[in-house]
Amino acid sequence: MPEHDGGGVKIPTSATSSETTNPAGSMHAKLGRAIRPLGTLHLTLGVMSLPDQAGVDRAVELLRSIDLREMLRGAAQPHAAHDTLPDPSVPVEDPQPLSVALTSLATMQSPAKTTLLYTRPVDKTNRLYPFCKQLREIFVSGGLITPEDRPLLLHATVLNTIYAGGRGGKGKGKRWTIDARELINQYEDVEFAAGVELEKIAICKMGATRVVDEQGQLTGEEEYEIVAERAILDGGG
């Protein structure tokens, strides 16, 4: 979802493998492949199942129809009464850009045996969560995102061991796990990046692709293929 300036992002690279027979050099190489490239950092609002072009077109049209600027303005007052009319004598100010810090390390699994680590986006203006929650609900209501029983968890994945396989990218067979308890404790409340501006909402294809340079050589970066995108500070249409 977000665009970011990438300044000062540092991801720790120490961990304990559950495969204790691995030589140290092999383990670190494997871990290095599990760390996600900077170009893949994003906040997922939901996963769409769009089996045909008609579904894709519907999702794109819905994204284009949303007044993101007004939604962000409303997110600054998430508890305002819905029946309260705006005072016409009070000038409406343009919303400020969304800017977050990326802090701490966490996992959705057992820290002692996990395949994924993420960092948390922290928004001091408290607009990010209500903005993203409302945006997600629009796509759920439109039948494009399947509703979930759990609350929206905004996170930026920085390590995923599914990518720790060989040259083919995603590994095959049993997923490699790490004991991340020491990492999570060591980097609790550590700020990995500050002032990361969230500029766009994007509909992307699943799975990042490797980036090549003009000579066709791999750059080591990866990115998601964008189907459609909108600047957050755009209006509707």
C-alpha angles and dihedrals in degrees: 000000000000134000112217139188093230093217117155098353109155123174119199113238104197121104142139117249121220086219096079093178092067115107112243094248093051092048093052092048090051091048091050090058090050093058109094119237117249093249091063097058109121143137113245116218095179147319120258127207105211108167096174141028092258090063091047091050091050092052092048092048092050092051091051092050097057119099095224094176092056091044091054090048090053092049088067088067104035094157097050115126112260092222094055111109118216116255106247090206091063113081115235111236124210111252118253118244118271110254126177142180120226109225142172130357123261141162137211090219136055107305089220092060114019137147097196140049127186139181124228125241111227118199113189091198092058092225100112100075099045090044093051093041092054092045091051091049090055091057092043090052089049090057093244100109121044110236117244131209093226126076120260110274112201110206142147112224112224100169131031120166092206084083093052093091125105132278093315092070108229113060123240129227124008115016116246113239132199134203100239099172094107092046093050092049093044094051099038108141091358112145110224096179136006133197094025104167117213103214108163147034112217139184106217137182115252116263127033120253126220117254122232128196128232090280092054093251122140112255096198090245128111133197141179120252107245118222095181136345141185132197109244092227092054119108123233125299 
